[in-house]
Amino acid sequence: MLQSLMPEVFDEGRIDWEKLQAALGEDINFSNERYVLNWAGKSDAFRVMQQPSSATLAPCREESVDFDNTRNIFIEGENMEVLKVLQKSYFGKVKMIYIDPPYNTGNDSFIYPDRFSETKEEYLRRVGDKDEAGYMTHEGMFRRNSKENGQYHSNWLNMMMPRLYLAKSLLREDGVIFISIDDNEVYNLRLLMNEIFGEENFIAQLVIVNNPKGRNDSKHFAECNEYAVVYGKPNYVSNGLPLTSEQKLKFDKVDGDGHRYQLRDLRKRGNGDRREDRPNMYFPIYYNPVGGKVSLEKQENWIEIYPIKGDGSDGRWRWGKERVSENLHLLVPRPVKKGDKWGVDYKVFLNPALNPMDDMDGEEKLSKPKTIWTETDISSDLAKRTLKNLMSGDYFDFPKSVDLLKKFFLIGMSDTDIVLDFFAGSGTTAHAVMQMNKEDGGHRKFICVQLPEPCDEKSEAYKAGYKTIAEIAKERIRRAGAKIREEVEKDQTAENEKLHFEGEQNNCRMPDLGFKVFKLTDSNFKQWREIKGSDRDAWEHQLFDFIDPVSDNAVTDNMVYELLLKNGKDLNSTVVLKNGYYTVKGNELIFLLESASQEIINDVLNEKPNKVIALDRLFEGNDQLKTNTALQMRDAGIEFKTI
């Protein structure tokens, strides 16, 4: 009853006593009175984020496609731990992030650090709970966040905040992040992103009309849309979108060389269009209507044209004098309908290579995206039908449209960049990357991360044999790759049957349709345990245990990738097994993990690597070999380390 009368005094369903006192007219000083986003558990969520990860990534070749050649990566595991593991190898290397996180509708189950009192070991044990078949359990991994929960919004923020902070550090300085969201949390997401990325780096909030008919399950309005919130790093510049067929029709003029163009007003319009806004962009342009020439130099009997606004006040040009001087051939003066005034247009060509570079004050691009998207190819229904046809079953409720993701990629990245998706879901991001590379010959790469979230046992996916969402995603990527391969091979056959003249090339290139699978797993090396108190026996036991730090269940191939990540090398680094040692990225790094002899050491020295890492146990009982190896490495200028 009180909440319906005074909703302003409630916070996540509970009375905020300070707000109630203020609403009742009492004189009160609010604690922490400043503009800030705060919620229950925020400081604890920071601590969870800052805890180092003891996990690593293990290669899973049997579930991969073309493991040794592909540049695409799929990681199965809890995404916050995965983001921590990737920090050293991918810091500042990712051009674009796209995520479609839980929308917090009241029916979502997701991981959030709701037990801040538990130790790191207890947390890892909880998120690692598995059933007898080895699949993670809902009881151990997930928490349902119902709207009746007293910390409904706080729980969602506690889940999102650490992941977004970790993700931000992976973005390049010209990187961008797109986040799909709906009305449940869009306002909190904007505030959270302002805090993490900075309000000045907000790019846009796109309205995605993905269900034009509307969803009738809401109480008052049939919802037709969701959103994509876009933030960039300081050096991000949007690529824009290709022109639509309707936009191309507006280039309705043709010059003497056959190039299509349209005319645009050289006078600046909209915000910042006054003379005082850019005084250096207010100057006369001279025009000779007889000869059709344009000049910045005053000529006798030539028309003098200033950027005058419709109300008669002084405006300004879009370009400064230097740019006008360089592009006089593009200017087309014209009489203004009212009176004897004149204006100036400039030519904008359909072929962007013929246009001058954009000026610094935000010259409109040919394909600047709008903030409301209504295209039919981005609809949820179409996305669901596409996935259902590909998978031969209805296994995913709300997949994103491949074409929607392709538009994001066009805006946010080039055709050789990396896109990261750490809420991979059904694998739309991976599908869209492969499809787009097929269409334009690009070399985009994806890193997709998906938790092995159990499928509902009553679902079609579970009945079809898919125990987890990650299994659905991996199979979707395999099938999408196989379908694209068939299409390319068909195109190649048709192209080969055509008559080609000398110098012509067959442009039907096979894109990268593979992906490496990695799984989040325990470290291959023993972890130092925190021992409370001064238990001498416990300390002594741990010290003796660390004489050999390699875990009992360590696997050599897994150790290679763990050490690779710890040394800042990415997961696509070339790893070659030679005569008893592994080379990483040529001679950048060498691992000695299985055996050590003078012959092997000589071979390693001949490689002239930058750094060599060896297991200390390989020199057990042969101190002379270890000492000689260290001296030889030092003399050769090679960094040598044993573990």
VEXDREN-2710 file (C-alpha; in Angstrom, 1 decimal):
% VEXDREN-2710
k/r/px/py/pz
1/MET/0.0/0.0/0.0
2/LEU/2.8/2.4/1.0
3/GLN/4.7/1.7/-2.2
4/SER/1.7/2.6/-4.4
5/LEU/1.4/5.9/-2.5
6/MET/5.0/6.8/-2.2
7/PRO/7.1/4.8/-4.7
8/GLU/9.9/7.4/-4.5
9/VAL/10.9/6.1/-1.0
10/PHE/11.4/2.5/-2.1
11/ASP/14.7/1.1/-3.4
12/GLU/14.6/-2.5/-4.9
13/GLY/11.3/-3.2/-3.0
14/ARG/12.6/-2.0/0.4
15/ILE/12.0/1.3/2.2
16/ASP/14.9/3.7/2.1
17/TRP/14.5/5.4/5.5
18/GLU/16.4/8.5/4.5
19/LYS/14.1/9.0/1.5
20/LEU/11.1/8.4/3.6
21/GLN/12.2/11.0/6.2
22/ALA/12.9/13.5/3.5
23/ALA/9.5/12.9/1.8
24/LEU/7.8/13.5/5.2
25/GLY/9.5/16.9/5.4
26/GLU/12.1/16.1/8.0
27/ASP/15.4/18.0/7.8
28/ILE/17.9/15.4/6.8
29/ASN/21.4/15.3/5.3
30/PHE/21.7/12.4/2.8
31/SER/24.8/10.3/3.3
32/ASN/27.1/10.2/0.3
33/GLU/25.2/13.0/-1.4
34/ARG/26.7/13.1/-4.9
35/TYR/25.9/12.0/-8.4
36/VAL/26.9/8.3/-8.4
37/LEU/25.6/4.9/-9.3
38/ASN/25.6/2.8/-6.2
39/TRP/24.0/-0.5/-5.3
40/ALA/24.1/-3.3/-2.7
41/GLY/27.3/-5.3/-3.1
42/LYS/29.2/-3.0/-5.4
43/SER/32.4/-2.9/-3.4
44/ASP/32.3/-6.7/-2.9
45/ALA/31.9/-7.1/-6.7
46/PHE/35.0/-5.1/-7.2
47/ARG/36.9/-7.4/-4.9
48/VAL/35.6/-10.4/-6.8
49/MET/36.8/-8.8/-10.1
50/GLN/40.3/-8.1/-8.6
51/GLN/40.9/-11.7/-7.4
52/PRO/43.4/-13.3/-9.7
53/SER/42.3/-16.4/-11.6
54/SER/44.0/-19.7/-11.0
55/ALA/42.3/-21.3/-14.0
56/THR/43.6/-21.8/-17.5
57/LEU/42.4/-22.8/-21.0
58/ALA/42.9/-26.3/-22.3
59/PRO/42.7/-27.1/-26.0
60/CYS/40.0/-29.5/-27.1
61/ARG/41.1/-30.6/-30.5
62/GLU/38.4/-33.3/-30.9
63/GLU/35.6/-30.7/-30.7
64/SER/37.4/-28.2/-33.0
65/VAL/37.3/-27.7/-36.7
66/ASP/40.7/-27.3/-38.5
67/PHE/42.5/-26.5/-35.1
68/ASP/46.0/-26.0/-36.5
69/ASN/45.0/-23.5/-39.2
70/THR/41.9/-21.6/-38.1
71/ARG/42.2/-18.2/-36.4
72/ASN/38.7/-18.4/-34.7
73/ILE/38.3/-19.3/-31.1
74/PHE/35.5/-20.7/-29.0
75/ILE/36.0/-20.9/-25.3
76/GLU/33.7/-22.9/-23.0
77/GLY/33.7/-21.7/-19.5
78/GLU/32.5/-19.1/-16.9
79/ASN/33.1/-15.8/-18.7
80/MET/34.5/-13.7/-15.8
81/GLU/37.2/-16.3/-15.2
82/VAL/37.9/-16.5/-19.0
83/LEU/38.2/-12.7/-19.2
84/LYS/40.8/-12.8/-16.4
85/VAL/42.7/-15.5/-18.2
86/LEU/42.8/-13.5/-21.4
87/GLN/44.0/-10.3/-19.9
88/LYS/47.8/-10.7/-20.5
89/SER/47.5/-12.2/-24.0
90/TYR/44.8/-10.0/-25.4
91/PHE/45.2/-6.7/-23.6
92/GLY/44.4/-3.9/-26.0
93/LYS/44.1/-6.2/-29.0
94/VAL/40.3/-6.6/-29.6
95/LYS/38.7/-4.1/-32.0
96/MET/35.1/-4.8/-31.2
97/ILE/33.0/-6.5/-28.5
98/TYR/29.4/-7.5/-28.9
99/ILE/27.4/-9.1/-26.1
100/ASP/23.8/-10.1/-25.6
101/PRO/23.7/-10.6/-21.8
102/PRO/20.7/-11.7/-19.7
103/TYR/18.1/-8.9/-19.8
104/ASN/17.0/-9.5/-16.2
105/THR/13.4/-10.1/-17.1
106/GLY/12.7/-11.8/-13.8
107/ASN/13.0/-15.2/-15.3
108/ASP/16.7/-15.3/-15.9
109/SER/19.2/-17.5/-14.2
110/PHE/22.7/-16.2/-14.2
111/ILE/25.9/-16.2/-12.2
112/TYR/26.4/-13.3/-9.8
113/PRO/28.7/-13.1/-6.7
114/ASP/25.9/-13.4/-4.2
115/ARG/28.0/-15.1/-1.5
116/PHE/30.7/-12.5/-0.9
117/SER/31.8/-14.2/2.3
118/GLU/32.9/-17.4/0.6
119/THR/36.5/-18.0/-0.2
120/LYS/38.0/-18.2/-3.7
121/GLU/38.2/-22.0/-3.3
122/GLU/34.6/-22.2/-2.2
123/TYR/33.5/-20.0/-5.2
124/LEU/35.4/-22.1/-7.7
125/ARG/34.0/-25.3/-6.2
126/ARG/30.5/-23.9/-6.5
127/VAL/30.9/-22.7/-10.1
128/GLY/32.6/-26.0/-10.9
129/ASP/29.8/-28.3/-9.6
130/LYS/29.1/-31.0/-12.1
131/ASP/26.7/-33.9/-12.3
132/GLU/27.7/-37.5/-12.8
133/ALA/27.9/-37.0/-16.5
134/GLY/30.3/-34.1/-16.0
135/TYR/27.9/-31.3/-16.9
136/MET/27.6/-28.2/-14.7
137/THR/24.6/-28.1/-12.4
138/HIS/22.1/-25.2/-12.0
139/GLU/22.3/-25.6/-8.3
140/GLY/26.0/-25.0/-8.2
141/MET/26.3/-22.5/-11.0
142/PHE/23.2/-20.3/-11.4
143/ARG/20.9/-18.1/-9.3
144/ARG/17.5/-17.2/-10.6
145/ASN/17.0/-13.5/-10.2
146/SER/13.2/-13.0/-9.7
147/LYS/11.7/-9.5/-9.4
148/GLU/10.6/-10.5/-5.9
149/ASN/14.3/-10.6/-5.0
150/GLY/15.2/-7.8/-2.6
151/GLN/18.3/-7.0/-4.6
152/TYR/16.9/-7.6/-8.1
153/HIS/18.8/-4.8/-9.9
154/SER/21.8/-5.0/-7.6
155/ASN/22.3/-8.7/-8.5
156/TRP/22.3/-7.9/-12.2
157/LEU/24.7/-5.0/-11.8
158/ASN/27.0/-7.2/-9.6
159/MET/27.1/-9.7/-12.5
160/MET/27.7/-7.2/-15.3
161/MET/30.1/-4.7/-13.7
162/PRO/33.2/-6.9/-13.2
163/ARG/32.8/-8.4/-16.6
164/LEU/32.6/-5.1/-18.4
165/TYR/35.6/-3.7/-16.5
166/LEU/37.6/-6.8/-17.6
167/ALA/36.3/-6.6/-21.1
168/LYS/37.2/-2.9/-21.4
169/SER/40.9/-3.6/-20.9
170/LEU/40.9/-6.0/-23.9
171/LEU/39.6/-3.3/-26.3
172/ARG/42.0/-1.4/-28.5
173/GLU/42.2/2.4/-28.1
174/ASP/40.1/2.6/-31.2
175/GLY/37.7/-0.1/-30.1
176/VAL/34.0/-0.2/-29.6
177/ILE/31.4/-2.2/-27.7
178/PHE/27.8/-3.0/-28.7
179/ILE/25.5/-4.4/-26.0
180/SER/22.0/-5.7/-26.7
181/ILE/19.5/-4.9/-23.9
182/ASP/15.8/-4.2/-23.3
183/ASP/13.8/-1.9/-21.1
184/ASN/14.4/-3.9/-17.9
185/GLU/18.0/-2.7/-17.4
186/VAL/18.7/-0.2/-20.2
187/TYR/18.8/2.7/-17.8
188/ASN/21.1/1.0/-15.3
189/LEU/23.3/-0.2/-18.2
190/ARG/23.7/3.4/-19.4
191/LEU/24.8/4.5/-16.0
192/LEU/27.1/1.6/-15.5
193/MET/28.7/2.2/-18.9
194/ASN/29.1/5.9/-18.1
195/GLU/31.1/4.9/-15.0
196/ILE/33.3/2.2/-16.7
197/PHE/33.8/3.8/-20.2
198/GLY/33.1/7.4/-19.4
199/GLU/30.0/9.4/-20.4
200/GLU/32.1/11.2/-23.0
201/ASN/32.6/7.9/-24.9
202/PHE/28.9/7.2/-25.3
203/ILE/28.2/6.8/-29.1
204/ALA/24.5/5.9/-29.4
205/GLN/21.6/4.0/-28.1
206/LEU/20.1/2.2/-31.1
207/VAL/16.4/1.3/-31.2
208/ILE/16.2/-2.2/-32.8
209/VAL/12.7/-2.9/-34.1
210/ASN/13.0/-6.6/-34.1
211/ASN/9.3/-7.5/-33.7
212/PRO/7.1/-5.1/-35.7
213/LYS/3.9/-6.9/-34.7
214/GLY/4.6/-6.4/-31.0
215/ARG/4.8/-8.7/-28.1
216/ASN/1.4/-9.0/-26.5
217/ASP/2.6/-10.5/-23.2
218/SER/3.2/-7.0/-21.7
219/LYS/0.5/-5.3/-19.7
220/HIS/0.0/-1.9/-21.4
221/PHE/1.9/-1.8/-24.7
222/ALA/2.9/-4.4/-27.3
223/GLU/6.7/-4.1/-27.3
224/CYS/8.3/-4.0/-30.7
225/ASN/11.9/-3.2/-30.0
226/GLU/14.9/-3.6/-27.9
227/TYR/18.2/-1.6/-27.8
228/ALA/21.9/-1.7/-28.6
229/VAL/24.0/0.5/-26.4
230/VAL/27.2/1.6/-28.1
231/TYR/30.3/3.0/-26.4
232/GLY/33.7/3.6/-27.9
233/LYS/37.3/4.0/-26.7
234/PRO/38.8/7.5/-27.1
235/ASN/40.1/6.9/-30.7
236/TYR/37.1/5.1/-32.1
237/VAL/35.8/6.2/-35.5
238/SER/32.6/4.7/-37.0
239/ASN/32.9/3.1/-40.4
240/GLY/29.3/3.9/-41.2
241/LEU/27.1/1.5/-43.3
242/PRO/26.9/0.8/-47.0
243/LEU/24.4/2.9/-49.0
244/THR/21.0/1.3/-49.5
245/SER/19.5/1.1/-53.0
246/GLU/17.2/4.1/-52.1
247/GLN/20.2/6.2/-51.0
248/LYS/22.1/5.3/-54.2
249/LEU/19.1/6.6/-56.3
250/LYS/19.7/10.1/-54.9
251/PHE/23.0/10.3/-56.7
252/ASP/21.1/11.4/-59.8
253/LYS/23.7/13.5/-61.6
254/VAL/26.5/12.4/-63.8
255/ASP/29.8/14.3/-64.6
256/GLY/31.7/14.3/-67.8
257/ASP/33.6/11.1/-66.8
258/GLY/30.4/9.2/-66.1
259/HIS/30.7/9.4/-62.3
260/ARG/27.4/9.7/-60.4
261/TYR/27.0/12.4/-57.8
262/GLN/24.6/14.5/-55.8
263/LEU/24.7/18.1/-54.6
264/ARG/24.8/19.2/-51.0
265/ASP/24.7/22.6/-49.5
266/LEU/28.2/23.9/-48.5
267/ARG/26.6/26.1/-45.9
268/LYS/26.6/24.4/-42.5
269/ARG/23.2/23.6/-41.1
270/GLY/22.0/22.5/-37.7
271/ASN/24.0/22.9/-34.5
272/GLY/27.0/25.2/-34.7
273/ASP/25.9/26.8/-37.9
274/ARG/26.4/30.5/-36.9
275/ARG/29.3/32.7/-37.9
276/GLU/30.4/33.1/-34.3
277/ASP/30.6/29.3/-33.9
278/ARG/33.5/29.1/-36.4
279/PRO/34.5/32.6/-37.5
280/ASN/37.3/31.3/-39.7
281/MET/34.6/29.5/-41.8
282/TYR/32.9/32.8/-42.7
283/PHE/34.4/34.2/-45.9
284/PRO/33.3/35.1/-49.4
285/ILE/33.4/32.7/-52.4
286/TYR/33.6/34.4/-55.9
287/TYR/31.7/33.1/-58.9
288/ASN/31.7/34.1/-62.6
289/PRO/28.3/33.0/-64.0
290/VAL/29.6/33.6/-67.6
291/GLY/32.6/31.3/-67.5
292/GLY/31.3/29.2/-64.6
293/LYS/34.6/29.6/-62.6
294/VAL/34.9/29.7/-58.8
295/SER/37.6/31.5/-56.9
296/LEU/38.6/32.7/-53.4
297/GLU/40.3/35.7/-54.9
298/LYS/38.1/38.8/-55.5
299/GLN/37.5/39.4/-59.2
300/GLU/35.9/42.4/-60.8
301/ASN/32.2/41.9/-61.8
302/TRP/32.2/38.4/-60.2
303/ILE/29.4/37.5/-57.7
304/GLU/30.4/37.6/-54.1
305/ILE/28.7/34.8/-52.1
306/TYR/28.6/34.6/-48.3
307/PRO/27.1/31.8/-46.1
308/ILE/23.9/33.7/-45.2
309/LYS/21.2/31.8/-43.3
310/GLY/17.5/31.9/-44.3
311/ASP/16.7/34.5/-41.7
312/GLY/19.4/36.8/-43.1
313/SER/21.9/36.3/-40.3
314/ASP/25.5/35.3/-40.9
315/GLY/26.1/31.5/-41.0
316/ARG/29.3/29.6/-41.9
317/TRP/30.6/27.2/-44.5
318/ARG/31.2/23.5/-43.8
319/TRP/34.8/23.8/-45.1
320/GLY/37.6/26.2/-44.2
321/LYS/39.5/28.3/-46.8
322/GLU/42.2/25.7/-47.3
323/ARG/39.8/22.9/-48.1
324/VAL/37.7/25.1/-50.4
325/SER/40.9/26.1/-52.2
326/GLU/41.8/22.5/-52.8
327/ASN/38.3/21.5/-54.0
328/LEU/37.1/24.5/-56.1
329/HIS/36.3/22.0/-58.9
330/LEU/33.6/20.4/-56.7
331/LEU/31.7/23.7/-56.0
332/VAL/28.5/24.6/-57.9
333/PRO/27.1/28.0/-57.0
334/ARG/23.3/28.4/-57.4
335/PRO/20.8/31.3/-57.1
336/VAL/18.6/31.2/-54.0
337/LYS/14.9/31.3/-54.8
338/LYS/14.2/34.3/-52.6
339/GLY/15.7/37.5/-53.9
340/ASP/19.0/37.9/-55.7
341/LYS/21.0/35.8/-53.1
342/TRP/23.3/33.0/-54.0
343/GLY/24.3/29.8/-52.3
344/VAL/27.0/27.2/-53.0
345/ASP/26.6/23.4/-53.4
346/TYR/29.4/20.8/-53.5
347/LYS/29.5/17.5/-55.4
348/VAL/29.4/14.3/-53.4
349/PHE/30.2/11.2/-55.5
350/LEU/28.7/7.8/-55.2
351/ASN/32.3/6.5/-55.4
352/PRO/33.8/7.6/-52.0
353/ALA/37.3/7.5/-53.4
354/LEU/36.4/10.6/-55.4
355/ASN/35.4/12.6/-52.4
356/PRO/37.7/14.7/-50.2
357/MET/38.3/13.5/-46.6
358/ASP/35.8/14.5/-44.0
359/ASP/36.5/17.7/-42.1
360/MET/37.1/17.9/-38.4
361/ASP/33.8/19.3/-37.4
362/GLY/31.8/16.2/-38.3
363/GLU/31.1/16.3/-42.0
364/GLU/28.2/13.9/-42.6
365/LYS/29.3/10.5/-44.0
366/LEU/27.6/9.0/-47.0
367/SER/26.3/6.2/-44.9
368/LYS/25.9/7.5/-41.3
369/PRO/23.7/5.0/-39.5
370/LYS/20.4/6.2/-38.0
371/THR/19.5/5.4/-34.4
372/ILE/16.3/3.6/-35.3
373/TRP/16.6/0.3/-37.2
374/THR/13.5/-1.1/-38.8
375/GLU/14.8/-3.5/-41.5
376/THR/13.0/-6.8/-41.9
377/ASP/16.2/-8.8/-41.9
378/ILE/16.9/-8.0/-38.2
379/SER/13.6/-9.4/-36.9
380/SER/13.7/-12.0/-34.1
381/ASP/11.2/-14.2/-36.0
382/LEU/13.5/-14.4/-39.0
383/ALA/16.5/-15.1/-36.8
384/LYS/14.7/-17.9/-35.0
385/ARG/13.5/-19.5/-38.3
386/THR/17.1/-19.3/-39.7
387/LEU/18.5/-21.1/-36.7
388/LYS/15.7/-23.6/-36.7
389/ASN/16.3/-24.5/-40.3
390/LEU/20.1/-24.8/-39.8
391/MET/19.8/-26.9/-36.7
392/SER/16.8/-29.0/-37.8
393/GLY/15.1/-28.1/-34.5
394/ASP/13.8/-25.3/-32.3
395/TYR/16.6/-25.2/-29.8
396/PHE/16.9/-21.5/-28.8
397/ASP/14.3/-19.0/-27.8
398/PHE/15.7/-15.6/-28.7
399/PRO/18.7/-15.8/-31.1
400/LYS/20.0/-12.6/-32.7
401/SER/19.8/-12.0/-36.4
402/VAL/22.9/-12.7/-38.4
403/ASP/22.2/-9.6/-40.5
404/LEU/21.9/-7.5/-37.4
405/LEU/25.4/-8.6/-36.3
406/LYS/26.8/-8.0/-39.8
407/LYS/25.6/-4.4/-39.6
408/PHE/27.3/-4.0/-36.2
409/PHE/30.5/-5.4/-37.7
410/LEU/30.3/-2.9/-40.6
411/ILE/30.1/0.0/-38.2
412/GLY/32.6/-1.2/-35.6
413/MET/35.4/-3.1/-37.3
414/SER/37.5/-3.6/-40.4
415/ASP/37.6/-6.8/-42.4
416/THR/40.8/-8.1/-40.6
417/ASP/39.8/-7.3/-36.9
418/ILE/38.9/-9.4/-33.9
419/VAL/35.4/-9.4/-32.4
420/LEU/34.8/-10.8/-28.9
421/ASP/31.5/-12.1/-27.6
422/PHE/31.6/-13.4/-24.0
423/PHE/27.8/-14.1/-23.9
424/ALA/27.9/-16.2/-27.1
425/GLY/24.5/-17.9/-26.7
426/SER/23.6/-19.8/-29.8
427/GLY/26.7/-18.6/-31.6
428/THR/25.3/-15.9/-33.9
429/THR/28.5/-13.8/-33.7
430/ALA/30.6/-16.6/-35.0
431/HIS/28.0/-17.4/-37.8
432/ALA/27.9/-13.7/-38.8
433/VAL/31.7/-13.4/-39.0
434/MET/32.0/-16.5/-41.3
435/GLN/29.1/-15.4/-43.4
436/MET/30.4/-11.8/-43.8
437/ASN/33.9/-13.1/-44.7
438/LYS/32.4/-15.2/-47.4
439/GLU/30.4/-12.3/-48.8
440/ASP/33.2/-9.7/-48.9
441/GLY/36.4/-11.8/-48.8
442/GLY/37.4/-10.4/-45.3
443/HIS/39.5/-12.0/-42.7
444/ARG/37.6/-11.1/-39.5
445/LYS/38.2/-13.3/-36.5
446/PHE/36.0/-14.2/-33.5
447/ILE/36.5/-15.1/-29.9
448/CYS/33.3/-16.5/-28.5
449/VAL/32.9/-17.4/-24.8
450/GLN/29.9/-19.5/-23.6
451/LEU/29.2/-21.0/-20.2
452/PRO/28.2/-24.7/-20.4
453/GLU/24.8/-23.8/-19.1
454/PRO/22.6/-26.8/-18.8
455/CYS/19.6/-27.1/-21.1
456/ASP/16.2/-27.6/-19.5
457/GLU/15.6/-31.4/-19.5
458/LYS/12.1/-30.7/-21.0
459/SER/13.5/-28.7/-23.9
460/GLU/13.7/-29.8/-27.5
461/ALA/17.5/-29.2/-27.4
462/TYR/18.0/-31.6/-24.4
463/LYS/15.9/-34.3/-26.1
464/ALA/17.9/-33.9/-29.3
465/GLY/21.1/-34.6/-27.3
466/TYR/22.3/-31.1/-26.5
467/LYS/23.1/-31.0/-22.8
468/THR/24.3/-27.4/-22.6
469/ILE/24.0/-24.1/-24.5
470/ALA/27.7/-24.3/-25.4
471/GLU/27.0/-27.6/-27.2
472/ILE/24.3/-25.9/-29.3
473/ALA/26.6/-23.0/-30.1
474/LYS/29.5/-25.3/-31.2
475/GLU/27.2/-27.4/-33.4
476/ARG/25.6/-24.2/-34.9
477/ILE/29.1/-23.0/-35.9
478/ARG/30.0/-26.3/-37.4
479/ARG/26.8/-26.4/-39.5
480/ALA/27.0/-22.8/-40.5
481/GLY/30.6/-23.4/-41.7
482/ALA/29.6/-26.5/-43.6
483/LYS/26.7/-24.7/-45.3
484/ILE/29.0/-21.7/-46.3
485/ARG/31.6/-24.2/-47.6
486/GLU/29.0/-25.8/-49.9
487/GLU/27.9/-22.4/-51.1
488/VAL/31.5/-21.3/-51.9
489/GLU/32.4/-24.6/-53.6
490/LYS/29.3/-24.2/-55.8
491/ASP/30.2/-20.6/-56.6
492/GLN/33.8/-21.7/-57.4
493/THR/32.6/-24.4/-59.8
494/ALA/30.3/-22.0/-61.6
495/GLU/33.1/-19.4/-61.8
496/ASN/35.6/-22.0/-63.2
497/GLU/33.2/-22.9/-65.9
498/LYS/33.1/-19.3/-67.1
499/LEU/35.4/-18.0/-69.9
500/HIS/38.1/-15.8/-68.2
501/PHE/40.3/-13.4/-70.1
502/GLU/43.9/-13.0/-69.3
503/GLY/44.5/-11.1/-66.0
504/GLU/41.0/-11.9/-64.6
505/GLN/40.9/-13.7/-61.2
506/ASN/38.4/-16.0/-59.6
507/ASN/37.2/-14.1/-56.6
508/CYS/35.4/-17.0/-54.9
509/ARG/37.7/-17.4/-51.9
510/MET/37.1/-19.9/-49.2
511/PRO/36.9/-18.1/-45.8
512/ASP/38.2/-19.4/-42.5
513/LEU/35.4/-21.8/-41.4
514/GLY/37.1/-23.5/-38.6
515/PHE/37.4/-22.7/-34.9
516/LYS/39.7/-23.8/-32.0
517/VAL/37.8/-25.0/-28.9
518/PHE/39.3/-24.3/-25.5
519/LYS/37.8/-25.2/-22.1
520/LEU/38.3/-23.4/-18.8
521/THR/40.0/-25.8/-16.5
522/ASP/42.2/-25.9/-13.4
523/SER/45.8/-24.9/-13.7
524/ASN/48.4/-27.5/-14.6
525/PHE/50.5/-26.1/-11.7
526/LYS/49.8/-26.4/-8.0
527/GLN/48.3/-23.3/-6.4
528/TRP/49.7/-21.8/-3.2
529/ARG/47.1/-22.2/-0.4
530/GLU/46.5/-19.6/2.2
531/ILE/47.1/-21.3/5.6
532/LYS/45.5/-19.5/8.5
533/GLY/47.5/-19.3/11.7
534/SER/51.0/-20.8/12.3
535/ASP/50.4/-24.5/11.6
536/ARG/54.0/-25.6/11.2
537/ASP/53.1/-29.0/9.8
538/ALA/50.8/-27.5/7.2
539/TRP/53.4/-24.9/6.1
540/GLU/56.1/-27.6/5.9
541/HIS/53.8/-29.9/3.9
542/GLN/53.0/-27.2/1.4
543/LEU/56.7/-26.2/1.0
544/PHE/57.7/-29.8/0.3
545/ASP/54.7/-30.2/-2.0
546/PHE/56.0/-27.3/-4.1
547/ILE/59.4/-28.9/-4.8
548/ASP/57.7/-30.0/-7.9
549/PRO/55.0/-27.4/-8.7
550/VAL/53.4/-29.4/-11.6
551/SER/50.0/-30.7/-10.7
552/ASP/49.4/-34.5/-10.6
553/ASN/46.8/-34.3/-13.4
554/ALA/48.8/-32.0/-15.7
555/VAL/48.8/-32.7/-19.4
556/THR/51.7/-31.5/-21.5
557/ASP/49.6/-30.0/-24.3
558/ASN/47.6/-28.1/-21.7
559/MET/50.7/-26.8/-20.1
560/VAL/51.9/-25.4/-23.4
561/TYR/48.8/-23.2/-23.7
562/GLU/48.8/-22.2/-20.0
563/LEU/52.5/-21.1/-20.3
564/LEU/51.7/-19.4/-23.6
565/LEU/49.0/-17.4/-22.0
566/LYS/51.0/-16.5/-18.9
567/ASN/53.7/-15.2/-21.2
568/GLY/51.4/-12.9/-23.1
569/LYS/51.1/-14.9/-26.3
570/ASP/47.7/-15.2/-28.0
571/LEU/45.8/-18.5/-28.6
572/ASN/46.6/-18.4/-32.3
573/SER/50.3/-18.4/-31.7
574/THR/52.1/-21.1/-33.8
575/VAL/53.2/-24.0/-31.6
576/VAL/55.6/-26.6/-33.1
577/LEU/56.9/-29.7/-31.3
578/LYS/60.4/-30.4/-32.3
579/ASN/63.1/-32.7/-30.9
580/GLY/62.0/-32.6/-27.3
581/TYR/60.9/-29.0/-27.1
582/TYR/58.1/-26.7/-28.2
583/THR/58.6/-23.5/-30.2
584/VAL/56.1/-20.7/-29.9
585/LYS/55.8/-18.1/-32.7
586/GLY/59.1/-19.1/-34.3
587/ASN/61.9/-18.4/-31.9
588/GLU/60.1/-16.0/-29.6
589/LEU/59.6/-18.6/-26.9
590/ILE/60.6/-22.2/-26.3
591/PHE/59.3/-24.6/-23.7
592/LEU/61.2/-27.6/-22.3
593/LEU/58.5/-29.7/-20.7
594/GLU/59.3/-33.4/-21.3
595/SER/63.0/-34.0/-21.3
596/ALA/66.4/-32.2/-21.1
597/SER/69.8/-33.3/-22.4
598/GLN/72.8/-31.5/-23.8
599/GLU/71.7/-32.5/-27.3
600/ILE/68.3/-30.9/-26.8
601/ILE/69.9/-27.8/-25.2
602/ASN/72.2/-27.4/-28.2
603/ASP/69.2/-27.6/-30.6
604/VAL/67.4/-24.9/-28.5
605/LEU/70.5/-22.7/-28.6
606/ASN/70.6/-23.0/-32.3
607/GLU/67.0/-21.7/-32.5
608/LYS/68.3/-18.4/-30.9
609/PRO/65.0/-17.8/-29.0
610/ASN/64.2/-14.7/-26.9
611/LYS/63.2/-16.8/-23.9
612/VAL/63.3/-20.4/-22.7
613/ILE/61.1/-21.9/-20.0
614/ALA/61.9/-25.3/-18.6
615/LEU/60.5/-27.5/-15.9
616/ASP/63.0/-27.7/-13.1
617/ARG/62.3/-31.4/-12.6
618/LEU/63.8/-32.2/-16.0
619/PHE/67.3/-31.4/-14.4
620/GLU/66.7/-33.6/-11.3
621/GLY/69.9/-35.4/-10.4
622/ASN/71.9/-33.5/-13.0
623/ASP/72.8/-30.1/-11.5
624/GLN/75.8/-29.8/-13.8
625/LEU/73.4/-29.8/-16.9
626/LYS/71.2/-27.2/-15.3
627/THR/74.2/-25.0/-14.4
628/ASN/75.7/-25.3/-17.8
629/THR/72.4/-24.6/-19.5
630/ALA/71.9/-21.4/-17.5
631/LEU/75.4/-20.2/-18.3
632/GLN/75.0/-21.1/-22.0
633/MET/71.7/-19.3/-22.2
634/ARG/73.1/-16.2/-20.5
635/ASP/76.1/-16.1/-22.8
636/ALA/73.8/-16.3/-25.8
637/GLY/71.6/-13.4/-24.5
638/ILE/68.6/-15.7/-23.9
639/GLU/66.3/-15.3/-21.0
640/PHE/66.2/-18.6/-19.1
641/LYS/63.7/-19.6/-16.5
642/THR/62.8/-22.8/-14.6
643/ILE/59.6/-23.7/-12.9
END
